[in-house]
Structures are given as C-alpha cells and as structure tokens.
Amino acid sequence: MESILNNLEAHPQPQKKESVTPKALLRNIVFKNKDVISLNEDQIIVFVGPNNVGKSLALREIYTLLGHSFRSVIISEVETIKYGDSKSVDTLINSVAKKGAEDEYLRFKGQAIHPDNISRSWEDENRLSILAPLFSKLLTTEERLKIANTAENISILTESPSHPYHFLILNDTFEKEFNKFFKQAFGLDLIVNRAAGKVIPLHVGVSPELESGEDRVSSGYIKKLSMLPTIDRQGDGMRSFVGVLLSAFVAFESLLFIDEPEAFLHPPQAYLLGQMLAANITHGKQIFLATHSEDLLKGLIDKSPNRVKVIRIERNQNTNEINELNSDAIKTLWRDPLLRYSNILSGIFHSKVIICESDGDCRFFGAVMDSLTDDKEQVKPDVLFVHCGGKQRIPVIVNALVRLGVKLLVVADIDVLNSDSPLREIYSGLGGDWEGLEPIWKRLKSEIENKRPELETSDVVSGINKIIEKETNRVFPKTSVEAIRLLLKKVSPWSEVKSAGKSFIPAGEATKLFSEVINRCRSVGFNILEVGELEGFDKTVGGHGPKWVHEVLEKDLKNEPQLEDARRFVSQLISQ
C-alpha cells in the first residue's frame, strides 16, 4: 500500500530533478505550563485523556499556530522544521493554486497568496504563516462526512485531482486496495462508478461481475452497479470511515490533524482504522489525532508501535498537566499480554482508575459506587475499575498508568501484607517511601506470624490421613483435593487474617503497627481491605468469589445494613 501512496503523492508533482519536494514538520510543541514535547519525523501523535480536558482544542490550537499567533488556552507555541527552499515552495503552490483572472494572487484553500510573500513566509523561523494551508490539513468530523458525498468528475487528461474520489479514478491499484480496506471493515465492496457523467458516485454492496466482453463502463455492468446504494446514503459510520482513510491516504500535506477519527464507528472498525492509518500513511509525515477510543489506540500501537507517541492531557483546576509515552515505552508495555489484551489501556481516558485483584472485586465496588451516586443531581464519578487477575500483576498496571499521569488507587486483600512482593512494588510504584515503611511492616508481619497456628504438625498429618483413608477411587477426587488445600491453609496465620480481617491482629503493639501501615499505604492510594477480603463485607452470604458477588448484588446495595462498611469504603475511594 505504501508504494501506491507514494505514487499518489506524485500529485501535484511540484519537484524538478534538481529540487526537493518541500515539506514542513513540527519539531517541538510548547504547552502553556512550559512542558515541551519533542517530535520526530514519521510520528503519529495521539492526544488522550478524560472528557473535557482539551484534547480536541490542543489539536486545533497547534493547527492554528502554524499560521499565526493568537490567545491560545493549552498550546503556547509550536516550532517547525522545514525541508526545501522557497523556489520549490513556489513551484508547489503554483501547481495546486488557481491564479486570479484580474490579479496576481494565488488562491488555495480559501487563502489568497501574493507571489512576493511566498519567500518571506517560508523564511519565518517557527511558523508557516500564509503557507500553513499548503503543508497542513485539519480534518474535522463535518468535513470527513462531506467527503463521502458525490464528487464532480474531472477530465483526467487535462485537470488535476481536487477531490479524494479523483484518485480512485486515476489509480486502479489504489481503488482495489482501498476497497479491500472497506470490505475488511464492513464486509461490502466500495465501487467507483466511472460512467455517471458529471459526478463520481461510490456504490456500496457486492460488486457486480463483469460478463464476457464487458468492462467497467459497459452499459450492462453500469446498470447493475447503479442499482447498488451509494456511500452518501449510508450511515455516518461508513461515511466517516471513507472520509478519514481516503483523505489521509491522498493528502499531500505533511502535517495531518484528525479530530476523533473513531467518531460513528463501532469498536472493531475503530481498531481497524487505527491499524490502517498506522500501516499505510506515507513516511515523511506527521499525523496528529485526538481520540476517546481505546480501540483506535490499540490498532495504532498493534500495527506500528515505533511511530506512536501518546500525549495525555489532564486538567487540574485551570491548569493542564501533560504526560507523554514515547514509542520505546509503548513497545515495552505492549509486550505484556495483560496490557495488550485487556481494557486496562482505557484507563488513560478516565479521571481515576481503581485497580483491583479480580473481576468480582470490580463488579462489586462498581455496583456499590453506582448505588451511592444514583442521585440525578449528583455528578457521576469518572472512575474506571480494572482487574489484573491477582495481586502479583498489580505493579505492571501501576507502572504503566503512572507514566501517563493517570490518578491511581489500588485495592488489595489484607494478605498482600504477607510478603514484601508485590507489597513493595505497589507501594513504591504509587510514590510511597518503602524504606520508611519496611521496618514497620516487618515488625507487624512478625507479630502476626508469632500467633500460634490453629494446627500443629501432628494435627495436619492426622487430618490429611483421615481424608486419604476415606478414598477408594482410582482417581483422587477434586473434593478431597480441596479439603486438603483448606486444611493446609489453616496452618498459616495469614489464612486466618484474610478470613477474619483486622479482628485477627493481636491487641496492643501489633494493632498500632497495623494502623500505621494501613494509613501510610492509604496516603499514596494503596487501600488494603481491613475486612480481610471482599467476602468480609457481608458474611451473611455464603460462598466465595463470583458466587458471593452474584448473591450480594441481588441486595439493596444502598440501604442493606450488612453493607454499611462496603458503602463507607467505596465512599472513601470516590473522595480519595
């Protein structure tokens, strides 16, 4: 596909053998808070973050600052790097602009440029001034929907293409490749009607077969093709998909800005769009995207992690905070299957992420939060609960999301205090001082483990023998395996800590140490369940894991007396 796009880039064919095709790229973006993001050629820069923090605004401000300064809100200034000389720029603009009949001005994209001003604008150190429309393109939601409307036809021998559809007419190979992309996304063909007179319709459906002796302008073929609906009569999803991809593929501008390219698309199409943009945009360009879509972002990273730079914008009162994740960091993170094949990445689009051990934890805490915030006048917290399949995986998520400035909380069962790993990694990852916590934790651990286990070694041996002696089957049954497992758990005081929670902690010094550890962890967003484990919030319900969660969620979560501790705990999470 790239070679096809390189051929398409021959339009508007500005260069001569002795000159270089001019282009402009961004070297640096300077934000109002003085943060500077440095960029490379070929990069895809993706702005992400919660709602209403300025992702789309940042995109528009960068685009506008290329031409002139103004009272911007998020972006302070942009620094460009230019390739080519003013003579090559003059050649380029003359190839795409229309000359006035009564004056010398060159008209292009609504801009009137006097030839004498071309050199002066090109020499501007940071901006492109009046030449900005020549090297940059902003594709808004409205514009890409309009692109899917029927276009006027041109004489391919005497006129230059002025609409993306014209490139489909001019290049058969490009038309076939673009149809493959469309079919992959929607399961239907996208076919150019070359015999519709003054217009160029694109039809959607199963492509008619050419009969013997027919070609694509034969009357029989055209009649069958004309019976298919056109793209401009389709839903916004199809139209937007065509508008974004087609515009991106044929654009000769070196700076392309697309606001919410995933708009109107279902998740699978958004993912494909990300893949196609990352894999097929010609090198030598920079693409700037503002998105709310985890699927689009995954598609970009899956296909071309080397090109992607993620910039997360967060608003803290009237100040925007900027965090970036470069391609090296992205590749490191993407090697972890947990991050690659889960919804954890969607955390960058929320104001707060709460990491739990299991899916059941997420469901329970999320349901309790909904019950606490079901007042129509109350703003719903922008919180995402994610799980990682056990506490050992929590540090992976913490390290990934902290780098993007995501506000994080962690909820873990009380037995996370049993070992320095992952306790140390979680606490340190959230910004805690492990050297300060470690001696207190060690003293607490010692106090807990000095409590006599329920069973002596002789009791354990006796208990296991009793279970084994009862079995006569050739295959040892799962029920007996579980019975032995439960027996062994009772040997360790930590099984009792998890079951009984804080009440198991010895009185006196151990209780003081426990409170100190809990408070220090909570101060960095690390919330350890004092009830021991999730099931400790309501012991009137039997079972464990999903069974317990299912039964508890049948209750009145807002008023059930047994769940008062759960409501208090979740309220703390919301306000923390």
Secondary structure as GFF3:
##gff-version 3
##sequence-region A 1 576
A	DSSP	alpha_helix	2	8	.	.	.	ID=ss1
A	DSSP	beta_strand	23	31	.	.	.	ID=ss2
A	DSSP	beta_strand	36	38	.	.	.	ID=ss3
A	DSSP	beta_strand	44	48	.	.	.	ID=ss4
A	DSSP	alpha_helix	55	65	.	.	.	ID=ss5
A	DSSP	beta_strand	75	83	.	.	.	ID=ss6
A	DSSP	alpha_helix	86	96	.	.	.	ID=ss7
A	DSSP	beta_strand	98	99	.	.	.	ID=ss8
A	DSSP	beta_strand	106	108	.	.	.	ID=ss9
A	DSSP	beta_strand	111	113	.	.	.	ID=ss10
A	DSSP	three_ten_helix	115	117	.	.	.	ID=ss11
A	DSSP	alpha_helix	118	122	.	.	.	ID=ss12
A	DSSP	three_ten_helix	129	131	.	.	.	ID=ss13
A	DSSP	alpha_helix	132	135	.	.	.	ID=ss14
A	DSSP	beta_strand	136	139	.	.	.	ID=ss15
A	DSSP	alpha_helix	141	147	.	.	.	ID=ss16
A	DSSP	beta_strand	151	152	.	.	.	ID=ss17
A	DSSP	alpha_helix	164	170	.	.	.	ID=ss18
A	DSSP	alpha_helix	172	186	.	.	.	ID=ss19
A	DSSP	beta_strand	189	192	.	.	.	ID=ss20
A	DSSP	beta_strand	199	200	.	.	.	ID=ss21
A	DSSP	beta_strand	202	205	.	.	.	ID=ss22
A	DSSP	alpha_helix	219	226	.	.	.	ID=ss23
A	DSSP	three_ten_helix	231	233	.	.	.	ID=ss24
A	DSSP	alpha_helix	236	250	.	.	.	ID=ss25
A	DSSP	beta_strand	255	259	.	.	.	ID=ss26
A	DSSP	alpha_helix	267	280	.	.	.	ID=ss27
A	DSSP	beta_strand	286	290	.	.	.	ID=ss28
A	DSSP	alpha_helix	294	303	.	.	.	ID=ss29
A	DSSP	beta_strand	308	316	.	.	.	ID=ss30
A	DSSP	beta_strand	319	325	.	.	.	ID=ss31
A	DSSP	alpha_helix	327	334	.	.	.	ID=ss32
A	DSSP	alpha_helix	337	340	.	.	.	ID=ss33
A	DSSP	three_ten_helix	344	349	.	.	.	ID=ss34
A	DSSP	beta_strand	352	356	.	.	.	ID=ss35
A	DSSP	alpha_helix	359	372	.	.	.	ID=ss36
A	DSSP	beta_strand	383	387	.	.	.	ID=ss37
A	DSSP	three_ten_helix	391	393	.	.	.	ID=ss38
A	DSSP	alpha_helix	394	402	.	.	.	ID=ss39
A	DSSP	beta_strand	407	412	.	.	.	ID=ss40
A	DSSP	three_ten_helix	414	418	.	.	.	ID=ss41
A	DSSP	alpha_helix	420	429	.	.	.	ID=ss42
A	DSSP	alpha_helix	434	449	.	.	.	ID=ss43
A	DSSP	alpha_helix	457	469	.	.	.	ID=ss44
A	DSSP	alpha_helix	478	489	.	.	.	ID=ss45
A	DSSP	alpha_helix	493	500	.	.	.	ID=ss46
A	DSSP	three_ten_helix	501	504	.	.	.	ID=ss47
A	DSSP	alpha_helix	509	523	.	.	.	ID=ss48
A	DSSP	beta_strand	526	528	.	.	.	ID=ss49
A	DSSP	three_ten_helix	534	537	.	.	.	ID=ss50
A	DSSP	alpha_helix	546	552	.	.	.	ID=ss51
A	DSSP	three_ten_helix	561	563	.	.	.	ID=ss52
A	DSSP	alpha_helix	564	575	.	.	.	ID=ss53
###
